[in-house]
Amino acid sequence: MIQTIDSIAVVLLGRGGYSSAPRHQLERMTAAVAATGRYCAVLSAMVDQGEPALPAALDACAEAGAT
């Protein structure tokens, strides 16, 4: 099966934590990648602490049509 760009999603991962600065930086990077319009979904997720957790982001990618 050959993937087209329309079926590819990107998840940018952060570690989470108590400071809001890294979260805001991750949100800016996510917005910049999403602005390219090249992927069916561009999401951020937290590995250690915070929301959305990685499993939820992966579910959202599947719902957006990523394969």
Secondary structure, 3 states (H helix, E strand, C coil): CCCCHHHCEEEEEECCCCCCHHHHHHHHHHHHHHCCCCCCEEEEEECCCCCCEHHHHHHHHHHCCCC
